[in-house]
Amino acid sequence: MKRSVILFPKFNNYNSINSIREKYYPLVKCIPPHITIVFPFESNISTNELNEHFKESLKGIKKFDIQLKDITGDFRDGFLFLNVKKGNDNIIELHDKLYSGILQNFLIKKITYCPHLTVGRLKEQKEFDNVINELSCFSGKFKTVIDKIFVENIDINEKSIIEFSFGLE
């Protein structure tokens, strides 16, 4: 089973994020705006085992505020990111704690984790450069409280199906 662990921030002003995602993100119909904490991995770990891992590794972790702002990109893979400006350390802490125990072997050590919300993916360098320039004036700020973490199953069509959620204190 292919899974990942994600946050679904609840913003009042989703429309501007979604309008960008509809133009530039191929998976827009598969999954709502999200921040990935544990990247997609294949495993036969049971839901109960995973839930127990969450209970153990996230003991004492409390809900927290986040703010996202500014769009940047990674031209190597063509990704466009809405960047986490507040709550970054909290999200990294979740990432680090979850990639322990039964999930430690799924950590990809050659990639530095940088929390973000993906708003696009472009294949052509010229198009990527044009879109980054176009979005340089994007001035939206997005604030919310993170109080839940979600485990998703990813089906063969890349559609996200929520397996369970885990509440933060």
GULUMLO-911370 format. One record per residue (C-alpha): residue in three letters; x, y, z; chain. Coordinates in nm, 4 decimals. Example, Ala and Ser with C-alpha at 12.3 -4.5 7.8 and 13.67 -1.06 7.14 Angstrom:
! residues 2
ROLUM  code         u         v         w  unit
ROLUM   ALA    1.2300   -0.4500    0.7800     A
ROLUM   SER    1.3670   -0.1060    0.7140     A
! end
This chain:
! residues 169
ROLUM  code         u         v         w  unit
ROLUM   MET    0.0000    0.0000    0.0000     A
ROLUM   LYS    0.1335    0.3446   -0.0926     A
ROLUM   ARG    0.0866    0.6047    0.1821     A
ROLUM   SER    0.2037    0.9443    0.2964     A
ROLUM   VAL    0.1512    1.1642    0.6012     A
ROLUM   ILE    0.0184    1.5129    0.5354     A
ROLUM   LEU   -0.1321    1.8289    0.6802     A
ROLUM   PHE   -0.4441    1.9850    0.5300     A
ROLUM   PRO   -0.4275    2.3514    0.6342     A
ROLUM   LYS   -0.7714    2.5139    0.6497     A
ROLUM   PHE   -0.7401    2.8653    0.5108     A
ROLUM   ASN   -1.0235    3.1143    0.4734     A
ROLUM   ASN   -0.8723    3.2393    0.1471     A
ROLUM   TYR   -0.8183    2.9110   -0.0416     A
ROLUM   ASN   -0.9368    3.0522   -0.3733     A
ROLUM   SER   -0.6093    3.2140   -0.4735     A
ROLUM   ILE   -0.4149    2.8946   -0.3905     A
ROLUM   ASN   -0.6595    2.6817   -0.5859     A
ROLUM   SER   -0.6558    2.9110   -0.8880     A
ROLUM   ILE   -0.2767    2.8638   -0.9116     A
ROLUM   ARG   -0.3008    2.4885   -0.8502     A
ROLUM   GLU   -0.5712    2.4509   -1.1186     A
ROLUM   LYS   -0.3384    2.6116   -1.3736     A
ROLUM   TYR   -0.0093    2.4481   -1.2784     A
ROLUM   TYR   -0.0532    2.1377   -1.0612     A
ROLUM   PRO   -0.1299    1.8081   -1.2391     A
ROLUM   LEU   -0.2602    1.6417   -0.9183     A
ROLUM   VAL   -0.5085    1.9194   -0.8350     A
ROLUM   LYS   -0.8073    1.6838   -0.8734     A
ROLUM   CYS   -0.6375    1.4052   -0.6738     A
ROLUM   ILE   -0.5612    1.5862   -0.3485     A
ROLUM   PRO   -0.6533    1.9199   -0.1849     A
ROLUM   PRO   -0.3812    2.1711   -0.0888     A
ROLUM   HIS   -0.1510    1.9994    0.1613     A
ROLUM   ILE    0.1887    1.9943    0.3277     A
ROLUM   THR    0.3648    1.6588    0.3144     A
ROLUM   ILE    0.5364    1.5464    0.6347     A
ROLUM   VAL    0.6224    1.1870    0.5390     A
ROLUM   PHE    0.6698    1.1423    0.1655     A
ROLUM   PRO    0.4954    0.8600   -0.0228     A
ROLUM   PHE    0.6181    0.5158    0.0800     A
ROLUM   GLU    0.5135    0.1558    0.0137     A
ROLUM   SER    0.4506   -0.0645    0.3176     A
ROLUM   ASN    0.2346   -0.3317    0.4735     A
ROLUM   ILE    0.2346   -0.1597    0.8140     A
ROLUM   SER   -0.1143   -0.1973    0.9620     A
ROLUM   THR   -0.3318    0.1012    1.0435     A
ROLUM   ASN   -0.3139    0.0062    1.4128     A
ROLUM   GLU    0.0680   -0.0100    1.4067     A
ROLUM   LEU    0.0851    0.3266    1.2356     A
ROLUM   ASN   -0.1620    0.4808    1.4808     A
ROLUM   GLU    0.0431    0.3452    1.7736     A
ROLUM   HIS    0.3583    0.4928    1.6192     A
ROLUM   PHE    0.1833    0.8321    1.6033     A
ROLUM   LYS    0.0737    0.8047    1.9682     A
ROLUM   GLU    0.4278    0.7217    2.0827     A
ROLUM   SER    0.6314    0.9531    1.8638     A
ROLUM   LEU    0.4009    1.2567    1.8891     A
ROLUM   LYS    0.3407    1.2483    2.2669     A
ROLUM   GLY    0.3197    1.6019    2.3990     A
ROLUM   ILE    0.3080    1.7694    2.0553     A
ROLUM   LYS    0.0556    2.0489    2.0659     A
ROLUM   LYS   -0.1382    2.2232    1.7914     A
ROLUM   PHE    0.0411    2.5238    1.6419     A
ROLUM   ASP   -0.0037    2.8254    1.4153     A
ROLUM   ILE    0.1325    2.8398    1.0634     A
ROLUM   GLN    0.1592    3.1109    0.8024     A
ROLUM   LEU    0.2384    3.0559    0.4356     A
ROLUM   LYS    0.3529    3.3277    0.1983     A
ROLUM   ASP    0.5565    3.3759   -0.1205     A
ROLUM   ILE    0.5907    3.1348   -0.4095     A
ROLUM   THR    0.9308    3.0025   -0.5100     A
ROLUM   GLY    1.0409    2.7038   -0.7105     A
ROLUM   ASP    1.2822    2.4185   -0.7591     A
ROLUM   PHE    1.3784    2.4273   -1.1257     A
ROLUM   ARG    1.5401    2.0786   -1.1142     A
ROLUM   ASP    1.2032    1.9089   -1.0658     A
ROLUM   GLY    0.9815    2.1938   -1.1851     A
ROLUM   PHE    0.7954    2.2318   -0.8540     A
ROLUM   LEU    0.6331    2.5579   -0.7413     A
ROLUM   PHE    0.6110    2.6035   -0.3637     A
ROLUM   LEU    0.4026    2.8228   -0.1346     A
ROLUM   ASN    0.6496    2.8640    0.1526     A
ROLUM   VAL    0.5928    2.8130    0.5245     A
ROLUM   LYS    0.6981    3.1339    0.7020     A
ROLUM   LYS    0.5662    3.0579    1.0518     A
ROLUM   GLY    0.5424    2.7109    1.2048     A
ROLUM   ASN    0.8326    2.5787    0.9981     A
ROLUM   ASP    1.0150    2.4397    1.3043     A
ROLUM   ASN    0.6950    2.2731    1.4296     A
ROLUM   ILE    0.6435    2.0962    1.0971     A
ROLUM   ILE    1.0086    1.9862    1.0863     A
ROLUM   GLU    0.9674    1.8471    1.4380     A
ROLUM   LEU    0.6659    1.6411    1.3205     A
ROLUM   HIS    0.8678    1.5201    1.0223     A
ROLUM   ASP    1.1659    1.4187    1.2373     A
ROLUM   LYS    0.9568    1.2445    1.5035     A
ROLUM   LEU    0.7481    1.0500    1.2518     A
ROLUM   TYR    1.0549    0.9314    1.0601     A
ROLUM   SER    1.1578    0.7252    1.3637     A
ROLUM   GLY    1.0714    0.3715    1.4711     A
ROLUM   ILE    0.8680    0.1852    1.2094     A
ROLUM   LEU    0.9056    0.4687    0.9543     A
ROLUM   GLN    1.2799    0.5344    0.9900     A
ROLUM   ASN    1.3730    0.3217    0.6875     A
ROLUM   PHE    1.1513    0.5364    0.4622     A
ROLUM   LEU    1.3465    0.8582    0.5239     A
ROLUM   ILE    1.5130    0.9812    0.2050     A
ROLUM   LYS    1.8393    1.1219    0.3379     A
ROLUM   LYS    1.9558    1.2738    0.0103     A
ROLUM   ILE    1.6731    1.5311    0.0208     A
ROLUM   THR    1.6729    1.8109    0.2786     A
ROLUM   TYR    1.3233    1.8537    0.4195     A
ROLUM   CYS    1.1804    2.2015    0.3690     A
ROLUM   PRO    0.8097    2.2381    0.4580     A
ROLUM   HIS    0.5969    2.3843    0.1781     A
ROLUM   LEU    0.2650    2.3546   -0.0008     A
ROLUM   THR    0.3110    2.2523   -0.3647     A
ROLUM   VAL    0.1089    2.4738   -0.6004     A
ROLUM   GLY    0.2513    2.3583   -0.9322     A
ROLUM   ARG    0.4780    2.1375   -1.1335     A
ROLUM   LEU    0.6063    2.2325   -1.4766     A
ROLUM   LYS    0.8157    2.0217   -1.7119     A
ROLUM   GLU    0.9644    2.2840   -1.9423     A
ROLUM   GLN    1.2387    2.5160   -1.8132     A
ROLUM   LYS    1.1131    2.8148   -2.0145     A
ROLUM   GLU    0.7557    2.7717   -1.8908     A
ROLUM   PHE    0.8857    2.7310   -1.5337     A
ROLUM   ASP    1.0847    3.0563   -1.5605     A
ROLUM   ASN    0.7836    3.2427   -1.7050     A
ROLUM   VAL    0.5482    3.1192   -1.4321     A
ROLUM   ILE    0.7956    3.2038   -1.1528     A
ROLUM   ASN    0.8198    3.5569   -1.2949     A
ROLUM   GLU    0.4412    3.5791   -1.3268     A
ROLUM   LEU    0.3900    3.4668   -0.9659     A
ROLUM   SER    0.6613    3.6904   -0.8192     A
ROLUM   CYS    0.3946    3.9505   -0.7397     A
ROLUM   PHE    0.1705    3.6949   -0.5628     A
ROLUM   SER    0.1087    3.8571   -0.2254     A
ROLUM   GLY   -0.1310    3.6223   -0.0487     A
ROLUM   LYS   -0.0758    3.5364    0.3179     A
ROLUM   PHE   -0.2347    3.2245    0.4575     A
ROLUM   LYS   -0.2746    3.1624    0.8313     A
ROLUM   THR   -0.4300    2.8755    1.0234     A
ROLUM   VAL   -0.3866    2.6383    1.3174     A
ROLUM   ILE   -0.2557    2.2866    1.2608     A
ROLUM   ASP   -0.4391    2.0516    1.4953     A
ROLUM   LYS   -0.4529    1.7281    1.2924     A
ROLUM   ILE   -0.2235    1.5082    1.0889     A
ROLUM   PHE   -0.3575    1.2795    0.8174     A
ROLUM   VAL   -0.2414    0.9473    0.6787     A
ROLUM   GLU   -0.3447    0.9043    0.3182     A
ROLUM   ASN   -0.3502    0.6055    0.0899     A
ROLUM   ILE   -0.2565    0.6858   -0.2677     A
ROLUM   ASP   -0.4426    0.4795   -0.5261     A
ROLUM   ILE   -0.3131    0.3769   -0.8690     A
ROLUM   ASN   -0.4500    0.6998   -1.0203     A
ROLUM   GLU   -0.2680    0.9123   -0.7562     A
ROLUM   LYS   -0.5996    0.9907   -0.5824     A
ROLUM   SER   -0.5725    1.0582   -0.2091     A
ROLUM   ILE   -0.7905    0.8491    0.0244     A
ROLUM   ILE   -0.7695    0.9363    0.3953     A
ROLUM   GLU   -0.6893    0.6313    0.6065     A
ROLUM   PHE   -0.7055    0.8089    0.9431     A
ROLUM   SER   -0.6370    1.1377    1.1171     A
ROLUM   PHE   -0.4442    1.2009    1.4366     A
ROLUM   GLY   -0.5296    1.4986    1.6570     A
ROLUM   LEU   -0.2644    1.7117    1.8242     A
ROLUM   GLU   -0.3172    1.8203    2.1857     A
! end
